[in-house]
Amino acid sequence: MKSCRQQVVERAFERLSTIPAVETADGGFKTPKFELNRRTPLVNDDGTDSNDIPFAGMFEGSEIRLHDFSGLHLYELTLFVQLAAKGEGAAAVEYVNTLRAEAIKALETDYTLGGLARWLELTDAGDFIGAETSAETEGAMLAFLVHYATKEGDPFTFE
C-alpha cells in the first residue's frame, strides 16, 4: 500500500508528464524528458549538455504537518519543477517560458490532483537548485505547495 504522500507525488508527476511537445524557434517540436527526483547532473563530465535535455523534472521537497486539532492531519508538501533546454538567448528563453506555462497549466488544471489534495498553488522556489546544468543551458524553477489531509495517525488513508 502506498502512503498518501507517495500517491500525491505520483499524481502530480503524472500531471506534469502531460506537457506536450513544444515548438522550438526553428519550427521543430521537442518533448522534454520527464523524470522524478533526478540525482545526476544534466551535464556530462566534459561540460556538454546530456541527452536528457530538454528536461522537465519534479523533485520532492520538505513536508510539514499543520495542526488544526480537527481529528485529521493536514500536510503541506513542496514540489519543485525544474525545466531546462539547450541553448542561450531569446530562442532558448522562449522555449523554456513555454515549458513553464505548460507545467503550470498541467498542474493547476486540477488543483486537487484528482481529489487527493485539498489544493495546490504556485509559490516561490527559493534557493532550490535541482539537477546541475551547463552554462549553455536555459532553465526555470517552479515550486508548488500541495496541501492534503490524512486520517489522524494514519499516513496511508486520505481524509
Secondary structure, 3 states (H helix, E strand, C coil): CCCHHHHHHHHHHHHHCCCCCEECCCCCEECCEEEECCCCCCECCCCCECCCCCEEEEEEEEEEEECCCCCEEEEEEEEEEEEEEECCCHHHHHHHHHHHHHHHHHHHCCCCCCCCCCEEEEECCCCCCCCCCCCCEEEEEEEEEEEEEEECCEEEEEC
